[in-house]
């Protein structure tokens, strides 16, 4: 059985991946999934915590880069429209 804290971290990673897909695809599709089957099938209970932490940090860093990139574009649009940046 997967611990609740580990399962929570895994779901967070899955949510970040899904968010990344929605932000990066021109016409995103969110697929329904069985989170318990996903965690069991990938045997998350055996994944070392350091690996999960590294993946989580990497995804967070990438998400921050996308957010900063998008904010830069929004400031350019505001400038082009004559609005304050």
Residue frames as a rotation matrix with the C-alpha (Angstrom) as fourth column:
UNK 1
0.577 0.817 0.000 0.00
0.817 -0.577 0.000 0.00
0.000 0.000 -1.000 0.00
UNK 2
-0.249 -0.625 0.740 1.25
0.600 -0.699 -0.389 3.47
0.761 0.347 0.549 -0.89
UNK 3
-0.472 0.042 -0.881 1.59
0.812 -0.369 -0.453 5.89
-0.344 -0.929 0.140 2.06
UNK 4
0.582 0.811 0.057 -0.73
0.778 -0.535 -0.329 8.88
-0.236 0.236 -0.943 1.96
UNK 5
0.463 -0.458 -0.758 2.12
-0.156 -0.885 0.440 11.43
-0.872 -0.086 -0.481 2.01
UNK 6
-0.649 -0.720 0.245 3.89
0.079 0.256 0.963 9.64
-0.757 0.645 -0.109 -0.83
UNK 7
-0.216 0.676 0.705 0.65
0.957 0.290 0.016 9.35
-0.194 0.678 -0.709 -2.79
UNK 8
0.711 0.460 -0.532 0.07
0.419 -0.884 -0.206 13.07
-0.565 -0.077 -0.821 -2.24
UNK 9
-0.087 -0.828 -0.554 3.50
-0.303 -0.508 0.806 13.92
-0.949 0.238 -0.207 -3.65
UNK 10
-0.739 -0.177 0.650 2.85
0.465 0.564 0.682 11.69
-0.487 0.807 -0.335 -6.65
UNK 11
0.264 0.908 0.325 -0.48
0.939 -0.166 -0.301 13.35
-0.219 0.384 -0.897 -7.31
UNK 12
0.544 -0.150 -0.825 1.20
0.007 -0.983 0.184 16.76
-0.839 -0.106 -0.534 -7.07
UNK 13
-0.582 -0.811 -0.057 3.74
-0.130 0.024 0.991 15.69
-0.803 0.584 -0.120 -9.69
UNK 14
-0.495 0.480 0.724 0.94
0.839 0.480 0.256 14.39
-0.225 0.734 -0.641 -11.92
UNK 15
0.587 0.755 -0.293 -0.98
0.671 -0.656 -0.345 17.65
-0.453 0.005 -0.892 -11.48
UNK 16
0.148 -0.625 -0.767 2.12
-0.248 -0.774 0.583 19.67
-0.957 0.104 -0.269 -12.40
UNK 17
-0.806 -0.429 0.409 2.61
0.230 0.410 0.883 17.54
-0.546 0.805 -0.232 -15.50
UNK 18
-0.073 0.868 0.491 -1.01
0.986 0.138 -0.096 18.01
-0.151 0.476 -0.866 -16.51
UNK 19
0.638 0.248 -0.729 -0.75
0.284 -0.956 -0.077 21.76
-0.715 -0.158 -0.681 -15.88
UNK 20
-0.376 -0.861 -0.343 2.39
-0.185 -0.293 0.938 21.89
-0.908 0.416 -0.049 -18.00
UNK 21
-0.699 0.148 0.699 0.58
0.658 0.517 0.548 20.12
-0.280 0.843 -0.459 -20.82
UNK 22
0.391 0.920 0.007 -2.40
0.875 -0.370 -0.312 22.49
-0.284 0.128 -0.950 -20.64
UNK 23
0.516 -0.236 -0.823 -0.12
-0.017 -0.964 0.266 25.52
-0.856 -0.123 -0.501 -20.72
UNK 24
-0.442 -0.869 -0.220 2.05
-0.295 -0.091 0.951 24.27
-0.847 0.486 -0.216 -23.56
UNK 25
-0.657 0.240 0.715 -0.47
0.668 0.626 0.403 22.72
-0.351 0.742 -0.571 -25.96
UNK 26
-0.952 0.307 -0.007 -2.50
-0.269 -0.824 0.499 24.85
0.147 0.477 0.867 -28.37
UNK 27
0.067 0.992 -0.105 -5.59
-0.769 0.119 0.628 22.63
0.636 0.038 0.771 -27.91
UNK 28
-0.780 -0.543 0.310 -5.02
-0.605 0.529 -0.595 20.70
0.160 -0.652 -0.741 -24.69
UNK 29
0.272 0.796 -0.541 -6.88
-0.365 0.606 0.707 17.54
0.890 0.005 0.455 -23.79
UNK 30
-0.408 -0.330 0.851 -7.11
-0.913 0.127 -0.389 16.41
0.020 -0.935 -0.353 -20.18
UNK 31
-0.232 0.256 -0.939 -7.36
-0.258 0.914 0.313 12.65
0.938 0.315 -0.146 -19.99
UNK 32
0.603 0.481 0.637 -9.20
-0.766 0.127 0.630 11.02
0.222 -0.868 0.445 -17.11
UNK 33
-0.243 -0.732 -0.637 -7.01
-0.327 0.680 -0.656 8.68
0.913 0.049 -0.404 -15.11
UNK 34
0.859 0.395 -0.325 -7.23
0.111 0.477 0.872 6.34
0.499 -0.785 0.367 -12.16
UNK 35
0.352 -0.777 0.522 -4.64
-0.770 -0.557 -0.310 7.78
0.532 -0.293 -0.795 -9.78
UNK 36
0.428 -0.171 0.887 -4.54
-0.686 0.578 0.442 4.67
-0.589 -0.798 0.130 -7.59
UNK 37
0.872 -0.099 0.479 -3.90
0.341 0.825 -0.451 2.41
-0.350 0.556 0.754 -10.59
UNK 38
0.733 -0.632 0.252 -1.25
-0.143 -0.505 -0.851 4.87
0.665 0.588 -0.461 -11.83
UNK 39
0.262 -0.635 0.727 0.60
-0.957 -0.268 0.110 4.83
0.124 -0.724 -0.678 -8.50
UNK 40
0.528 -0.017 0.849 0.33
-0.348 0.908 0.234 1.05
-0.775 -0.419 0.473 -8.20
UNK 41
0.947 -0.100 0.307 1.40
0.315 0.495 -0.810 0.41
-0.070 0.863 0.500 -11.79
UNK 42
0.514 -0.797 0.317 4.48
-0.186 -0.465 -0.866 2.62
0.837 0.387 -0.387 -11.47
UNK 43
0.443 -0.290 -0.848 5.24
0.766 0.615 0.189 1.23
0.466 -0.734 0.494 -8.00
UNK 44
0.350 -0.243 0.905 5.69
-0.175 -0.966 -0.191 4.67
0.920 -0.091 -0.380 -6.47
UNK 45
0.968 0.062 0.242 6.11
-0.248 0.117 0.962 3.11
0.032 -0.991 0.129 -3.04
UNK 46
0.614 -0.778 0.134 9.55
0.695 0.614 0.375 1.88
-0.374 -0.138 0.917 -4.13
UNK 47
0.439 -0.457 0.774 10.77
0.483 -0.606 -0.632 5.11
0.758 0.651 -0.045 -5.73
UNK 48
-0.325 -0.627 -0.708 13.44
0.942 -0.150 -0.299 6.69
0.081 -0.764 0.640 -3.51
UNK 49
0.554 0.585 -0.592 12.35
0.692 -0.719 -0.062 9.94
-0.462 -0.376 -0.803 -1.90
UNK 50
-0.243 -0.733 -0.635 15.38
0.099 -0.670 0.736 11.75
-0.965 0.116 0.235 -3.37
UNK 51
-0.839 -0.005 0.545 14.22
0.538 0.145 0.830 10.87
-0.084 0.989 -0.119 -6.88
UNK 52
0.164 0.980 0.115 10.71
0.972 -0.180 0.148 12.17
0.166 0.087 -0.982 -6.16
UNK 53
0.422 -0.075 -0.904 12.15
0.449 -0.849 0.280 15.35
-0.788 -0.524 -0.324 -4.64
UNK 54
-0.644 -0.746 -0.168 14.41
0.173 -0.356 0.918 15.92
-0.745 0.562 0.359 -7.66
UNK 55
-0.589 0.516 0.622 11.54
0.776 0.147 0.613 15.41
0.225 0.844 -0.488 -10.11
UNK 56
0.460 0.813 -0.357 9.33
0.882 -0.465 0.077 17.75
-0.103 -0.351 -0.931 -8.09
UNK 57
0.134 -0.497 -0.858 12.03
0.250 -0.821 0.514 20.45
-0.959 -0.283 0.014 -7.94
UNK 58
-0.840 -0.467 0.277 12.72
0.345 -0.064 0.936 20.11
-0.420 0.882 0.215 -11.67
UNK 59
-0.231 0.845 0.482 9.05
0.916 0.023 0.400 20.46
0.327 0.534 -0.780 -12.54
UNK 60
0.558 0.406 -0.724 8.68
0.691 -0.710 0.135 23.44
-0.460 -0.575 -0.677 -10.21
UNK 61
-0.317 -0.774 -0.548 11.70
0.181 -0.617 0.766 25.12
-0.931 0.143 0.336 -11.82
UNK 62
-0.847 0.040 0.531 10.31
0.532 0.073 0.844 24.53
-0.005 0.997 -0.083 -15.30
UNK 63
0.196 0.980 0.027 6.90
0.966 -0.198 0.164 25.82
0.167 -0.006 -0.986 -14.26
UNK 64
0.356 -0.148 -0.923 8.56
0.444 -0.842 0.307 28.97
-0.822 -0.519 -0.234 -12.85
UNK 65
-0.740 -0.671 -0.048 10.41
0.233 -0.322 0.917 29.47
-0.631 0.668 0.395 -16.16
UNK 66
-0.514 0.636 0.575 7.16
0.797 0.106 0.595 29.19
0.318 0.764 -0.561 -18.13
UNK 67
0.484 0.727 -0.487 5.41
0.858 -0.504 0.101 31.62
-0.172 -0.466 -0.868 -15.79
UNK 68
-0.011 -0.580 -0.815 8.25
0.240 -0.792 0.561 34.16
-0.971 -0.189 0.148 -16.07
UNK 69
-0.877 -0.303 0.373 8.32
0.397 -0.018 0.918 33.75
-0.272 0.953 0.136 -19.87
UNK 70
-0.139 0.920 0.367 4.57
0.925 -0.012 0.380 34.30
0.354 0.393 -0.849 -20.11
UNK 71
0.488 0.274 -0.828 4.72
0.663 -0.734 0.148 37.33
-0.567 -0.621 -0.540 -17.81
UNK 72
-0.537 -0.754 -0.377 7.39
0.221 -0.557 0.800 38.83
-0.814 0.347 0.466 -20.08
UNK 73
-0.779 0.304 0.549 5.11
0.587 0.045 0.808 38.40
0.221 0.952 -0.214 -23.09
UNK 74
0.289 0.935 -0.207 2.19
0.952 -0.258 0.164 39.95
0.100 -0.245 -0.964 -21.21
UNK 75
0.164 -0.291 -0.943 4.30
0.403 -0.852 0.333 42.99
-0.900 -0.435 -0.022 -20.37
UNK 76
-0.877 -0.475 0.079 5.19
0.236 -0.282 0.930 43.33
-0.419 0.834 0.359 -24.08
UNK 77
-0.358 0.839 0.410 1.51
0.838 0.095 0.537 43.16
0.412 0.536 -0.737 -25.03
UNK 78
0.466 0.512 -0.722 0.65
0.803 -0.587 0.103 45.80
-0.371 -0.628 -0.685 -22.40
UNK 79
-0.322 -0.688 -0.651 3.44
0.228 -0.724 0.651 48.02
-0.919 0.061 0.390 -23.72
UNK 80
-0.907 -0.015 0.421 2.23
0.421 0.003 0.907 47.57
-0.015 1.000 0.003 -27.31
UNK 81
-0.005 0.990 0.139 -1.31
0.891 -0.059 0.450 48.49
0.454 0.126 -0.882 -26.26
UNK 82
-0.275 -0.200 0.941 -0.02
0.001 -0.978 -0.208 51.61
0.962 -0.056 0.269 -24.50
UNK 83
0.836 0.549 -0.007 -0.80
-0.024 0.050 0.998 50.38
0.548 -0.834 0.055 -21.02
UNK 84
0.305 -0.735 0.606 1.48
-0.945 -0.315 0.093 50.63
0.122 -0.601 -0.790 -18.06
UNK 85
0.000 -0.434 -0.901 3.85
-0.249 0.873 -0.420 47.73
0.969 0.224 -0.108 -17.59
